[in-house]
Amino acid sequence: MGIDWNNYQPSINELISLREAANFSGYTTNHLRLLISKEELWALKIDSIWVTTKEALQFYMDNKSNLGRPKKNP
């Protein structure tokens, strides 16, 4: 059974900034914003700051296509 991203409500303690997500994943913050805009990565905008969770990021990394340029090394 997969995660229902439409009803996903992580606790506030699970939220991480895109900078933290970039450090965790090796992707740039700009690339993470692109994934969010394409609705490929779950995120929430609080005021003017985008946040996500390690769970959402790990889900994306585990299920993404391996096509394209490799991610940068963290």
C-alpha positions in Angstrom: 0.0 0.0 0.0 1.4 3.4 -1.0 1.2 6.7 0.6 -1.8 8.9 -0.2 0.0 12.1 -0.9 -3.3 14.0 -1.3 -4.0 13.4 2.4 -0.5 13.3 3.6 -0.2 15.4 6.9 3.2 15.0 8.5 3.8 16.4 11.9 5.6 19.8 12.2 8.7 17.9 13.5 9.0 16.0 10.2 9.2 19.1 8.0 12.6 20.1 6.6 13.6 23.1 4.5 14.6 22.7 0.9 18.2 23.4 1.9 18.1 20.5 4.4 16.4 18.3 1.7 19.2 19.3 -0.8 21.9 18.3 1.7 20.1 15.0 2.3 19.4 14.1 -1.3 22.3 15.7 -3.2 19.9 17.6 -5.5 20.1 21.4 -5.7 17.3 23.5 -4.1 16.4 24.8 -7.6 15.9 21.2 -8.8 13.8 20.4 -5.8 11.6 23.5 -6.6 11.3 22.1 -10.1 10.1 18.7 -8.8 7.6 20.5 -6.6 6.3 22.6 -9.5 5.9 19.4 -11.5 4.1 17.7 -8.6 6.8 15.0 -8.5 7.8 15.8 -4.9 5.4 16.5 -2.0 5.9 19.9 -0.4 4.1 22.5 1.5 4.5 26.2 1.3 4.4 28.0 4.7 4.3 31.7 4.1 7.1 32.0 1.5 9.1 29.0 2.5 8.8 25.5 0.9 9.2 22.5 3.2 9.1 18.8 2.6 9.9 15.7 4.6 12.6 13.1 4.4 9.9 10.5 3.8 8.6 12.3 0.7 12.1 12.9 -0.6 13.1 9.3 0.0 9.9 8.1 -1.8 10.8 10.3 -4.8 14.4 9.0 -4.9 13.3 5.4 -4.6 10.7 5.7 -7.4 12.2 8.2 -9.9 13.4 7.2 -13.3 17.2 6.8 -13.6 17.3 8.8 -16.8 19.0 12.1 -17.1 22.1 13.6 -15.5 23.3 12.1 -12.2 22.7 14.1 -9.1 25.6 15.9 -7.5 27.4 14.3 -4.6 26.4 15.7 -1.2 
